Amino acid sequence: MSSLRISEIFGPTIQGEGILIGEPTVFVRAGGCDYRCSWCDTPHAVDSEHRSSWTPMTTFDIWDEIQRLSDGQPLTVSLSGGNPAIQDFGPLIALGRAQGYRFACETQGSIARGWFNVLDTLVLSPKPPSSGERPDWEAFDACLRAGANAGRTILKIVIFDDEDYNWAKTVQARLPGLPLFLQPGNPEIDPAQPVDLPAMADRLRLLTERTMRDGWFSVRILPQLHVFIWGNQRGV
C-alpha cells in the first residue's frame, strides 16, 4: 500500500470556520501544496523545506490514529493541508465512512479527485488576489464535476482588502448555485505570535457592515473562531 505524506493529525477540536464551524473534528493535514499564498498560515504543511517533518503513513496508519484520537466515536474528519487533493485519500474515506465517520475536505480547487464524490462536505476555497495566486477556472470547474455527488459543496473566500471583496462578488456571479461563506483574513501568519483580537473583531465588523450596506444578502459571514478561542492556527 502506498504511503501518504502527512504533516500532522490532531484533535478532536472544533472546526474553526466555514459551514462546519464549531463541529467536533479530527484534522488530517496533508503535506505538500501547489500554491504559495502570501498569507499562508500553514507553511509547515506547504513548503518543501519542511518536507523532512512530514510523516509517510499508510491509510491504515492514519485510520488507527483517527480512531485513537476520537476514542472510536464517529465524528467529522477534515482533510486539509497544504492541498490534500494532491494525494489519494479515497481509501481512507471509504474505510472511515464504513464505520460511520463523516469526511470533509478543503481545497483551493486546483486539482480534481474522484474521491470528492464520496465526501460529506467539499469546501472549495479559491484564493483571492491578496494571496498572489490566480485560480485556474477550468481546473476549478473540473473539481466541481468531480464532487457532483458529494453531500454538499460550498465556497469559502477569505477577505483581506477591497480587491478581495470585489473579486468575491465576481466569483459568486460565476457560481451562483453554491453557498458562499466569507471570513476576514488574519494577517498574523506566525502561530507563535499573539493575534490582535480587537483588530480581528474589527475586520469582522467592517466586513459585516459592508455586505449589509451593499445589500449583499446571499453570503454568510463568519469569524475564524479558533483564532478568538486559542489565538493561533489550531482548529482549521
Order of alpha helices (4+ residues) and beta strands (2+ residues): beta-beta-beta-alpha-beta-alpha-beta-beta-alpha-beta-alpha-beta-alpha-beta-alpha
